[in-house]
């Protein structure tokens, strides 16, 4: 499996974390997509698209958006893998789609339903492109054209950053944004598809999953415990509830499966 990462053009840095691609001849065994506090992921499959069942009877659209929020989603690959994906930052989805994230949460949405025929044309050009550099240039042009001025929600940025990276209290996050807690809740759901408390919880989960899947083999489960958990028992309960795995089960499954967790992107 060949994996390539590429940064977006400078005007897109605030909205897009990275472009990334997978290519390979053999079908992938995929870990489920886990609930996430992130923005959303846009996939452009020029190989065989993912399916939502192991018989391949429910293939996803070749170009689609996904925004998993409440439960794991199993994906299956049944042929040659080839796609380029766009990782959109938390709180930035509406700037690229024109759609509030609470309307996209827990859905797989055909990209043509968001961007019309232009999404299909982009997929064709991505399939014809000979390199990741060429595909990134195509994506840059497309998404710069889609990028909308942030008419509201800019005041959420400090609170969003604090909740993504720590255990900030919701009242403190609201104060940071200059909002009441009810206003903060409403605006967070609109911008991220999550309440502030749920986003903070899923951020803790995402940090923990990344640590488990990217840690060297000699690292112990205890050493990988995120400090935001009170203890290992709390981590195990939360993993079972939100992923269907215990931390140990997820770590053992990682080496035999492909997943979408990558090292942090240089800032």
Phi, psi and omega in degrees: 000126179259121181242131181228139175243149181211136178284153174282170175295156185308318181297345183257357186303323183290336185256328186240128179285314184191163161256146178208153184223152172234138174218138178184155184278332186265145175301147181267145164265114189256136164293151177300152167291128183261153174306138190220149174269005185288187179283270175199169179239135176246121182253134172240101183270116169259355167260210180279124181294159172298156174237160181261010171213159188284354174268353179076017184278346180236069180291146175282159175302146180304326175241118183211161175251146177220141184215084186278127185234322192245340186206154176295150178231121179279131176242152181225145179241131189237012180194196183299128181274134173195109177207159168238137185237155180241119180262109184268137183289156177301135179082359185250358185299320183294332179294334181259337185250336187075009184240130175301142184294335178292345176272347181254347186300136178061034178227152165255117188244128176300128182300333179291336177286342179263312188245006176070206184298336181300328179293320177293321178296319178298316179302317179298318180290324177296321179294328181277341184293147188265350185207166177293326177300316180294319179294320179297322178297319177297316179295320178302311182298318181296311187281333171299322179291331180275339189299125181253150175298139181282097185285333179206160178098351180298329181292346180281344190305311180297319180294320180297314179299316182296318182285331178288332190244003180199194181250040178306138177290147183297321179297323178291321178295320178296318178298318179300325181272354182071032184231159168285164183295325179291320176297317179300316180301312182299313184289327177294317179298319179297316188275332188235347186078012184221154167285159177304318182294319179293320178299315179299319180294316180288332175295319176298318178297314182297318177301319183291318179297316179300316179300316182295316186280336184255356183288152174295154185303330184282348181292138180272157178299322180298319181291342182264005180293124178292134183297345179286344174276144179294320181197179183293328179297320178295320179298316181297315180299316183292320177299314180301316183294317190264337184238340186084358178245154161276164176305319180294318179296318180295319180295321179291328180285335187304309184298335181265002186227155171271149180210171187254022179263127185231159173304154181302144180277136179302137180265000000 
